[in-house]
Amino acid sequence: MVLNNSEFTPSFAFSEGQGEGTVSSKEEVNEYILHHIKDSHDFHLFSYTNSEGERKHVGFPLPVIVWSSNGLVTFMSSQFHHDDNGEVIVERNGSKFVKLHSKIYELEPGAISVNFDESQHATNAHKVLDFSITKSVFGILLVGLFMLWAFSSLARQYKNKSVPTGFGRVLEPLVIYVRDEIAKPNIGEKKYRQFTGYLLTVFFFIWILNLLGLTPFGFNVTGQLAVTAALAILTLIIYTFSGNKDYWMHMLWMPGVPVLIRPVTAIIELAGAFLIKPFSLLVRLFANISAGHIVVMSLIAIMFTLKDSLGVAGATGLSLILSFFITLIEVLVAFLQAYIFTMLSALFIGMAVAEHDHEHHHDAEGHDVPDAEDVRADFI
């Protein structure tokens, strides 16, 4: 039974499982963990077995928006009844849809069920263009609206107050930290203002989403490769189009090396700028956040996998203690990964806009004093 009076209004839903039961073996635990760090079309909060032995799920459905062979189709994810094996068929606008391994497929005309080949690939269904509000999309929209409200409120306070109050007092030192400790040292006094807005957005966006991923709602937005790749591509676009003449000259025709070696260095530098740098950004964030969630869920699973050897009380106690300390570390990692991504983005931008010919400050003896421009120029 689905408690959902309106097809397009999200509500808590209770539905019968499709052959699902309790998770106890190591194989089932591993499959469960890998499934729940993926993106999904609904929120699955918890499951239980009622007095009649039926498996019930408690969750929160989200809108499904797909482009099928018959045009745009919308319905709520609760119509799938939490099925992910292609068993439940949803009919809309003359099309039939199933959900298989977190992907939505459209059945071919005349098909009444999904057929699989030896590799368990659907043979009579194809993927559709999926514009659904998935769990990750919902998290992005939620954090985006929160940041818009929070920073708009902080900006309005500066019109009437020299010192912000309320939640703005929490945000101000973080904003100053990103500006003075990340943007200025890596980009330089002349141009840091041009990129501080982007760096602030990236820092708070990643940090808040990382913290949101530690809540019981199961958000894993920054653990999705598509999200981290999009963030890395944004940084790539910014430093590519902001690069000055010196940046491109050193990349394409590096001075100070033999002429015959310059084409080789150009290939290496281009690969570093367009492949290695964005790849390092996206993989570092994706891998660390995903690994953290896997470790926490694995430690929670100790209460099931070791209950025979340690007993229910021993396994549960060990699981809770280890999970608690790892969660504390994850809170630190949430900030650390946001800091590293923002710091590297600022460094890459600073390398692109570094000015090589500029006036130097001198000490009392007349010697040049290296500044941020000199440090960034050494990276090129």
C-alpha positions as CSV (number, residue, x, y, z in Angstrom):
1,M,0.0,0.0,0.0
2,V,1.3,3.5,-0.9
3,L,0.1,6.4,1.3
4,N,0.2,9.0,-1.4
5,N,-3.0,10.8,-2.3
6,S,-1.6,13.0,-5.1
7,E,0.6,11.6,-7.9
8,F,2.8,14.6,-7.9
9,T,3.0,15.4,-4.2
10,P,5.9,13.8,-2.3
11,S,4.8,12.1,0.9
12,F,6.1,9.4,3.2
13,A,5.3,6.0,1.6
14,F,5.0,2.5,3.0
15,S,5.2,-0.2,0.4
16,E,5.7,-3.9,0.2
17,G,9.1,-5.2,-0.7
18,Q,9.7,-7.2,-3.8
19,G,11.2,-10.3,-2.4
20,E,13.5,-8.4,-0.1
21,G,14.3,-9.5,3.4
22,T,16.7,-8.8,6.2
23,V,20.4,-8.2,5.4
24,S,22.7,-10.5,7.4
25,S,25.4,-12.2,5.3
26,K,28.6,-10.4,4.3
27,E,27.6,-10.6,0.6
28,E,24.2,-9.1,1.3
29,V,25.9,-6.3,3.4
30,N,28.3,-5.5,0.7
31,E,25.5,-5.3,-1.9
32,Y,23.4,-3.2,0.4
33,I,26.2,-0.7,1.0
34,L,27.1,-0.3,-2.7
35,H,23.5,0.1,-3.5
36,H,22.9,2.8,-0.9
37,I,25.9,5.0,-1.8
38,K,24.5,5.3,-5.3
39,D,22.0,7.9,-6.4
40,S,18.3,6.9,-6.3
41,H,14.9,8.1,-7.3
42,D,13.5,8.1,-3.7
43,F,14.6,8.3,-0.1
44,H,14.7,5.0,1.6
45,L,14.8,5.7,5.4
46,F,14.4,2.2,6.9
47,S,12.6,-1.1,6.5
48,Y,10.9,-3.5,8.9
49,T,9.0,-6.8,8.9
50,N,5.4,-6.6,10.2
51,S,3.6,-9.2,12.3
52,E,2.4,-11.0,9.2
53,G,6.0,-11.5,7.9
54,E,5.6,-8.9,5.1
55,R,8.6,-6.6,4.4
56,K,7.7,-2.9,4.6
57,H,9.7,0.1,3.5
58,V,9.5,3.7,4.8
59,G,10.7,6.3,2.4
60,F,10.0,9.5,0.6
61,P,9.2,9.5,-3.1
62,L,10.5,12.0,-5.6
63,P,9.3,13.1,-9.0
64,V,10.3,11.0,-12.0
65,I,10.7,13.1,-15.2
66,V,11.7,11.1,-18.3
67,W,11.7,11.7,-22.1
68,S,10.2,8.6,-23.7
69,S,9.3,7.6,-27.2
70,N,5.9,9.2,-26.5
71,G,7.3,12.5,-25.2
72,L,7.7,13.8,-21.7
73,V,6.3,11.6,-18.9
74,T,6.1,12.4,-15.2
75,F,5.0,10.4,-12.2
76,M,6.1,9.8,-8.6
77,S,8.8,7.2,-7.8
78,S,6.5,5.5,-5.4
79,Q,4.8,3.9,-8.4
80,F,7.8,1.6,-8.6
81,H,7.0,0.3,-5.0
82,H,10.8,0.4,-4.2
83,D,11.4,-2.3,-6.9
84,D,14.8,-2.1,-8.5
85,N,14.7,-5.4,-10.4
86,G,12.5,-4.5,-13.3
87,E,9.5,-6.4,-11.9
88,V,7.1,-3.5,-11.4
89,I,5.8,-1.9,-14.6
90,V,4.5,1.7,-14.6
91,E,2.3,2.6,-17.6
92,R,2.1,6.3,-18.5
93,N,1.2,8.0,-21.8
94,G,1.2,4.8,-23.7
95,S,4.7,3.8,-22.5
96,K,5.7,1.2,-20.0
97,F,8.6,1.8,-17.6
98,V,10.6,-0.3,-15.2
99,K,13.4,0.5,-12.8
100,L,16.5,-1.7,-13.1
101,H,19.7,-1.1,-11.1
102,S,18.6,2.5,-10.3
103,K,18.1,3.2,-14.0
104,I,14.7,3.7,-15.7
105,Y,14.0,1.7,-18.8
106,E,11.2,1.9,-21.3
107,L,9.8,-1.4,-22.6
108,E,9.5,-2.0,-26.3
109,P,5.9,-1.9,-27.7
110,G,4.1,-5.2,-26.9
111,A,6.4,-6.2,-24.1
112,I,4.8,-7.2,-20.8
113,S,8.0,-8.0,-18.9
114,V,11.8,-7.4,-19.1
115,N,13.8,-10.1,-20.8
116,F,17.5,-10.5,-19.9
117,D,20.5,-12.0,-21.8
118,E,23.2,-14.1,-20.2
119,S,24.9,-11.0,-18.8
120,Q,21.6,-9.8,-17.2
121,H,21.2,-6.9,-19.7
122,A,17.7,-6.0,-20.8
123,T,17.1,-7.1,-24.3
124,N,13.6,-5.7,-24.9
125,A,14.0,-2.3,-23.1
126,H,16.1,0.8,-23.5
127,K,17.2,3.6,-21.2
128,V,15.3,6.9,-21.4
129,L,16.5,10.4,-21.0
130,D,16.2,10.9,-17.3
131,F,15.6,14.4,-15.9
132,S,14.2,13.2,-12.6
133,I,14.6,14.9,-9.3
134,T,16.8,12.2,-7.8
135,K,18.1,12.2,-4.2
136,S,21.3,13.9,-5.3
137,V,19.5,16.6,-7.3
138,F,17.2,17.2,-4.4
139,G,20.2,17.7,-2.1
140,I,21.8,20.1,-4.6
141,L,18.6,22.2,-4.8
142,L,18.2,22.1,-1.0
143,V,21.8,23.3,-0.4
144,G,21.6,25.8,-3.2
145,L,18.5,27.4,-1.8
146,F,20.0,27.4,1.7
147,M,23.2,29.1,0.5
148,L,21.2,31.7,-1.4
149,W,19.2,32.5,1.7
150,A,22.1,32.5,4.1
151,F,24.5,34.7,2.1
152,S,21.7,37.0,0.9
153,S,20.9,37.6,4.6
154,L,24.5,38.2,5.4
155,A,24.9,40.7,2.5
156,R,21.8,42.6,3.6
157,Q,23.2,42.9,7.2
158,Y,26.2,44.7,5.9
159,K,24.0,47.5,4.6
160,N,23.0,48.5,8.1
161,K,25.6,46.9,10.4
162,S,29.3,46.7,10.5
163,V,29.2,43.5,12.5
164,P,26.6,40.8,11.4
165,T,24.4,39.1,14.0
166,G,22.7,35.8,14.2
167,F,23.8,33.1,11.7
168,G,25.7,35.8,9.8
169,R,28.2,35.9,12.7
170,V,29.0,32.2,12.0
171,L,29.4,32.7,8.2
172,E,31.6,35.8,8.4
173,P,34.8,34.3,9.7
174,L,34.5,31.4,7.2
175,V,34.1,33.9,4.4
176,I,37.1,35.9,5.6
177,Y,39.1,32.6,5.9
178,V,38.5,31.6,2.3
179,R,39.3,35.1,1.1
180,D,42.4,35.7,3.1
181,E,43.9,32.2,3.4
182,I,42.9,30.7,0.1
183,A,42.1,33.3,-2.5
184,K,44.7,36.0,-1.7
185,P,47.8,33.8,-1.3
186,N,47.1,31.7,-4.4
187,I,45.7,34.2,-6.8
188,G,47.4,37.4,-5.7
189,E,46.3,40.8,-4.4
190,K,45.4,42.2,-7.9
191,K,43.0,39.6,-9.1
192,Y,41.7,37.6,-6.2
193,R,38.4,39.5,-6.0
194,Q,37.5,38.3,-9.5
195,F,37.5,34.6,-8.4
196,T,36.6,34.8,-4.7
197,G,32.9,34.4,-5.4
198,Y,33.5,31.1,-7.2
199,L,35.8,29.8,-4.5
200,L,33.3,30.7,-1.7
201,T,30.5,29.0,-3.6
202,V,32.6,25.8,-4.2
203,F,33.8,25.7,-0.6
204,F,30.5,26.1,1.1
205,F,28.7,23.9,-1.5
206,I,31.0,21.0,-1.0
207,W,31.3,21.4,2.8
208,I,27.6,21.5,3.4
209,L,26.9,18.6,1.1
210,N,29.6,16.6,2.9
211,L,28.0,17.3,6.2
212,L,24.6,16.5,4.8
213,G,26.0,13.1,3.7
214,L,26.6,12.2,7.4
215,T,22.9,12.5,8.2
216,P,20.5,9.5,8.3
217,F,18.8,10.7,5.1
218,G,21.4,9.0,3.0
219,F,22.7,11.9,0.9
220,N,25.9,11.1,-1.0
221,V,25.9,14.0,-3.5
222,T,29.7,14.6,-3.4
223,G,30.2,10.8,-3.6
224,Q,28.6,10.9,-7.1
225,L,31.2,11.0,-9.9
226,A,29.0,13.2,-12.1
227,V,28.8,15.9,-9.4
228,T,32.5,16.0,-8.7
229,A,33.3,15.9,-12.4
230,A,31.0,18.9,-13.0
231,L,32.7,20.8,-10.2
232,A,36.2,20.0,-11.7
233,I,35.0,21.0,-15.2
234,L,33.9,24.4,-13.8
235,T,37.4,25.0,-12.4
236,L,38.9,23.8,-15.7
237,I,36.8,26.3,-17.7
238,I,37.6,29.2,-15.3
239,Y,41.4,28.8,-15.4
240,T,41.5,27.9,-19.1
241,F,39.6,31.1,-20.2
242,S,41.3,33.2,-17.5
243,G,44.9,32.2,-18.5
244,N,47.0,35.1,-19.7
245,K,49.6,35.3,-22.4
246,D,52.5,34.2,-20.2
247,Y,50.5,31.1,-19.1
248,W,49.8,29.9,-22.6
249,M,53.3,30.8,-23.8
250,H,54.9,28.8,-21.1
251,M,52.6,25.9,-21.8
252,L,52.8,25.8,-25.6
253,W,56.4,27.0,-26.1
254,M,58.2,26.8,-22.8
255,P,61.3,29.1,-22.6
256,G,64.6,27.9,-21.2
257,V,64.5,24.5,-22.8
258,P,66.0,23.2,-26.1
259,V,63.7,23.9,-29.1
260,L,63.4,20.2,-29.9
261,I,62.1,19.4,-26.4
262,R,59.5,22.2,-26.5
263,P,56.8,20.2,-28.4
264,V,57.2,17.4,-25.9
265,T,56.8,19.7,-23.0
266,A,53.8,21.3,-24.7
267,I,52.1,17.9,-24.9
268,I,52.9,17.2,-21.2
269,E,51.7,20.7,-20.1
270,L,48.5,20.4,-22.1
271,A,47.8,17.0,-20.7
272,G,48.4,18.4,-17.2
273,A,46.0,21.3,-17.7
274,F,43.1,19.6,-19.5
275,L,43.3,16.0,-18.0
276,I,45.5,15.6,-14.9
277,K,44.4,18.7,-13.0
278,P,40.6,18.2,-13.4
279,F,41.0,14.4,-12.9
280,S,42.8,14.9,-9.6
281,L,40.1,17.3,-8.4
282,L,37.2,15.0,-9.2
283,V,38.7,11.7,-8.1
284,R,40.1,13.0,-4.8
285,L,36.7,14.3,-3.7
286,F,34.7,11.4,-5.1
287,A,37.0,8.7,-3.6
288,N,37.4,10.2,-0.1
289,I,33.7,10.9,0.4
290,S,32.6,7.5,-1.0
291,A,35.2,5.6,1.0
292,G,34.1,7.4,4.2
293,H,30.5,6.4,3.7
294,I,31.5,2.8,2.9
295,V,33.6,2.6,6.1
296,V,30.9,4.0,8.3
297,M,28.2,1.7,6.9
298,S,30.6,-1.3,7.1
299,L,31.2,-0.6,10.8
300,I,27.5,-0.3,11.4
301,A,27.1,-3.7,9.7
302,I,29.3,-5.3,12.4
303,M,26.2,-5.6,14.6
304,F,24.8,-8.1,12.0
305,T,27.9,-9.8,10.7
306,L,29.5,-10.5,14.1
307,K,26.5,-11.1,16.2
308,D,27.1,-14.9,16.2
309,S,30.6,-14.6,17.4
310,L,30.3,-11.6,19.7
311,G,26.7,-11.9,20.7
312,V,24.0,-9.2,20.1
313,A,25.2,-6.9,22.9
314,G,28.9,-7.2,22.0
315,A,28.5,-6.7,18.3
316,T,26.1,-3.8,18.7
317,G,28.4,-2.1,21.3
318,L,31.5,-2.5,19.1
319,S,29.6,-1.2,16.1
320,L,28.3,1.9,17.9
321,I,31.7,2.8,19.4
322,L,33.7,2.4,16.2
323,S,31.0,4.1,14.1
324,F,30.9,7.1,16.5
325,F,34.7,7.7,16.3
326,I,34.8,7.3,12.5
327,T,31.9,9.7,12.2
328,L,33.9,12.3,14.2
329,I,36.7,11.8,11.7
330,E,34.3,12.1,8.8
331,V,33.2,15.5,10.2
332,L,36.8,16.7,9.9
333,V,37.1,15.1,6.5
334,A,34.0,16.9,5.3
335,F,35.8,20.2,6.0
336,L,39.2,19.0,4.8
337,Q,37.9,17.9,1.4
338,A,36.1,21.2,0.8
339,Y,39.3,23.0,1.8
340,I,41.5,20.9,-0.5
341,F,39.2,21.3,-3.5
342,T,39.0,25.0,-3.0
343,M,42.7,25.4,-2.4
344,L,43.7,23.5,-5.5
345,S,41.1,25.4,-7.6
346,A,42.6,28.6,-6.4
347,L,46.1,27.4,-7.1
348,F,45.3,26.4,-10.6
349,I,43.6,29.7,-11.3
350,G,46.5,31.6,-9.7
351,M,48.9,29.7,-12.0
352,A,46.9,30.8,-15.0
353,V,46.7,34.5,-14.1
354,A,50.2,34.9,-12.6
355,E,52.1,37.9,-14.0
356,H,55.8,37.2,-14.6
357,D,56.9,40.7,-15.3
358,H,56.1,42.9,-12.4
359,E,57.8,45.2,-10.0
360,H,59.4,43.5,-6.9
361,H,59.6,44.8,-3.4
362,H,63.1,45.1,-2.0
363,D,64.5,44.6,1.4
364,A,66.9,47.0,3.3
365,E,69.9,45.7,1.3
366,G,68.2,46.2,-2.1
367,H,67.5,42.5,-2.8
368,D,64.3,41.4,-4.4
369,V,61.6,40.0,-2.0
370,P,59.7,37.1,-3.5
371,D,55.9,37.5,-3.4
372,A,52.9,35.4,-4.4
373,E,53.4,36.1,-8.1
374,D,56.9,34.7,-8.0
375,V,55.7,31.6,-6.1
376,R,52.9,30.9,-8.6
377,A,55.2,31.6,-11.5
378,D,57.6,28.9,-10.3
379,F,54.8,26.3,-10.9
380,I,54.6,27.1,-14.6
